[in-house]
């Protein structure tokens, strides 16, 4: 398994080249994840690597927040979060939004919704470069007929493993070697937090927390309280 650091100028090129034929593992600040191209083949590679049942759906690692926001069904976001600058407050979490009608389900859509992970710093720059590098592989039917090429993103572990998400390098390395992952992007871990990122589902009149995770309360504290109280 080849290693490259997220700050290495070659990282984007190596990731894009590898995603042409396989998955990539990335060390996030709090958890290890797998990336794949946002294609039917990419989803099947994740299924294989995680020994996951087929026809599951996956979120993405966002590079361009603009491209993600452009997919939102008009009127489906809370007024206070209906804009690029407003969505930035959700940095450090998965953002779940409506991108198609409720009956749509694909490898990237569940019940008409898709979720993207918004980070900052070197990881955001990596994902921005990868998203641009995957422009030619877009499969609009997978994402509600939108042209969107942020890489698929999911936890790096065997599906349903009792230990949950992998947060330590020794376990990540063992998983990568065992599952024949060809490339891992290393980064510095957050010494104060670990685990999978929280998920916030944005609806036009409410926000629901679909998964707890590191940084949840800090993000929630800057979101409109009325949206969590809506019934």
C-alpha positions in Angstrom: 0.0 0.0 0.0 1.6 3.2 -1.1 1.5 6.3 1.2 1.4 10.0 0.4 0.8 12.9 2.8 -2.1 15.2 2.2 0.2 18.2 2.0 2.3 16.5 -0.8 1.9 18.4 -4.1 1.5 15.0 -5.8 -1.4 13.9 -3.7 -4.2 15.0 -6.0 -2.7 13.4 -9.0 -2.0 10.2 -7.2 -5.5 10.0 -5.9 -7.1 10.8 -9.2 -4.9 8.2 -11.0 -5.7 5.5 -8.4 -9.5 6.3 -8.5 -9.4 5.3 -12.2 -9.2 1.7 -11.1 -9.6 1.3 -7.3 -10.4 3.0 -4.0 -8.2 5.2 -1.9 -8.0 5.4 1.9 -7.6 8.9 3.5 -6.7 9.7 7.0 -9.1 12.5 8.1 -8.4 14.4 11.3 -10.8 12.1 13.3 -11.3 9.0 11.2 -10.1 6.9 8.3 -12.3 6.9 5.2 -12.4 5.3 1.7 -12.9 7.4 -1.5 -14.1 6.1 -4.8 -15.2 7.8 -8.0 -18.9 8.8 -8.1 -19.8 6.1 -10.6 -21.5 2.7 -10.6 -18.1 1.0 -10.7 -16.8 3.2 -7.8 -19.7 2.2 -5.6 -19.1 -1.4 -6.4 -15.4 -1.0 -5.4 -16.5 0.3 -2.0 -19.0 -2.5 -1.6 -16.2 -5.0 -2.3 -13.6 -3.3 -0.1 -16.1 -3.0 2.8 -17.7 -6.5 2.1 -20.9 -4.5 2.0 -24.2 -5.6 0.4 -24.7 -4.1 -3.0 -27.1 -1.3 -3.8 -26.3 0.7 -0.7 -25.8 4.5 -1.0 -22.8 6.7 -0.3 -22.1 10.3 0.6 -19.3 12.3 -0.9 -16.3 14.4 0.3 -17.0 17.9 -0.9 -14.5 20.0 -2.8 -16.8 22.6 -4.4 -19.5 23.6 -2.0 -20.9 25.6 -5.0 -21.6 22.4 -6.9 -23.2 20.7 -3.9 -25.4 23.7 -3.2 -26.5 23.9 -6.8 -28.1 20.5 -6.5 -30.5 21.5 -3.7 -34.1 21.3 -4.6 -35.4 24.9 -4.6 -37.2 25.7 -1.3 -35.9 22.6 0.4 -33.3 24.4 2.7 -34.0 26.4 5.8 -34.0 30.1 4.9 -31.2 30.8 7.4 -29.0 28.2 5.6 -30.0 28.8 2.0 -26.7 30.1 0.7 -23.0 29.3 0.3 -21.8 31.4 3.2 -24.5 30.1 5.4 -23.7 26.5 4.7 -20.1 27.0 5.7 -21.2 26.9 9.4 -21.6 23.2 8.9 -17.9 22.7 8.2 -16.8 19.5 10.0 -20.0 17.6 9.3 -22.0 15.8 6.6 -24.7 18.0 5.2 -27.8 16.1 4.0 -30.0 17.9 1.4 -32.8 17.1 -1.0 -31.4 16.8 -4.6 -34.3 14.9 -6.3 -37.9 13.7 -5.6 -38.5 11.6 -2.6 -38.9 8.4 -4.7 -35.4 8.6 -6.0 -32.9 6.0 -4.7 -29.5 5.3 -6.2 -25.9 4.6 -5.0 -25.7 8.3 -4.2 -29.3 9.1 -3.2 -31.5 7.9 -0.4 -35.1 9.0 -0.5 -34.2 12.0 -2.7 -31.4 13.1 -0.4 -27.6 13.2 -0.7 -25.1 14.0 1.9 -21.6 15.6 1.5 -18.8 16.0 4.0 -17.6 19.6 4.3 -14.1 20.0 5.8 -11.5 22.8 5.6 -7.8 23.2 5.0 -5.7 20.6 3.3 -8.4 18.0 3.0 -10.8 20.5 1.4 -8.1 21.4 -1.1 -7.4 17.7 -1.8 -11.1 17.0 -2.4 -11.4 20.1 -4.6 -8.6 18.9 -6.8 -10.0 15.3 -6.9 -13.5 16.6 -7.8 -12.1 18.6 -10.7 -10.0 15.6 -11.8 -13.0 13.4 -11.9 -15.0 15.8 -14.1 -15.0 13.4 -17.1 -16.5 10.5 -15.2 -19.8 12.1 -14.2 -22.8 9.8 -14.2 -25.8 12.2 -13.8 -28.4 9.5 -13.3 -26.7 8.5 -10.1 -27.2 11.9 -8.6 -30.6 13.1 -9.7 -29.4 14.1 -13.3 -27.0 16.6 -11.8 -23.4 16.8 -13.0 -21.5 16.3 -9.8 -18.1 14.6 -9.3 -17.1 14.9 -5.7 -15.7 11.5 -4.7 -17.8 8.9 -2.8 -16.8 8.8 0.8 -17.4 6.2 3.5 -15.7 4.9 6.6 -12.7 2.6 6.1 -13.8 -0.6 7.8 -15.6 -3.8 7.1 -19.3 -3.2 7.0 -20.9 -3.9 10.4 -17.6 -4.5 12.2 -18.2 -4.4 16.0 -15.3 -2.0 16.5 -17.0 0.6 14.3 -15.0 3.3 12.4 -11.2 3.0 12.3 -9.4 5.9 14.0 -5.9 4.5 14.6 -3.2 4.1 12.1 -2.2 0.5 13.0 -5.8 -0.7 12.4 -6.1 1.4 9.2 -2.9 0.0 7.9 -4.0 -3.6 8.6 -7.3 -3.0 7.0 -5.7 -1.5 3.9 -3.2 -4.3 3.5 -5.9 -7.0 4.1 -8.4 -5.4 1.6 -5.7 -4.6 -1.0 -6.2 -0.8 -0.9 -3.4 0.5 -3.2 -3.0 4.1 -1.8 -3.5 5.8 1.5 -3.3 9.6 2.1 -1.8 10.3 5.5 -2.6 13.4 7.6 -2.1 14.6 11.2 -4.9 13.4 13.5 -6.9 15.7 15.7 -5.5 15.0 19.3 -8.8 16.0 20.9 -11.4 14.1 18.9 -12.0 10.9 17.0 -14.8 9.1 15.2 -17.1 9.5 12.2 -18.4 13.0 11.5 -21.9 14.1 12.5 -24.7 14.3 9.9 -27.1 17.2 9.8 -30.2 16.7 7.6 -31.5 20.1 6.4 -35.2 20.4 5.6 -37.1 23.6 4.8 -38.5 23.9 8.3 -36.2 21.9 10.5 -32.7 20.3 11.0 -32.3 16.8 12.4 -29.2 15.2 13.6 -28.9 11.9 11.8 -25.6 10.9 13.5 -23.7 12.2 16.4 -19.9 12.7 16.1 -17.0 14.9 17.0 -17.7 18.6 16.9 -21.5 18.1 17.0 -22.3 20.5 19.8 -20.0 23.2 18.5 -21.7 23.2 15.1 -25.2 22.9 16.6 -24.6 25.9 18.9 -24.3 28.2 15.9 -27.3 26.9 14.0 -30.8 28.4 14.5 -32.3 26.8 17.6 -35.9 27.1 16.2 -35.0 24.5 13.5 -34.2 21.9 16.1 -37.4 22.5 18.0 -39.6 22.2 14.9 -41.9 19.3 14.9 
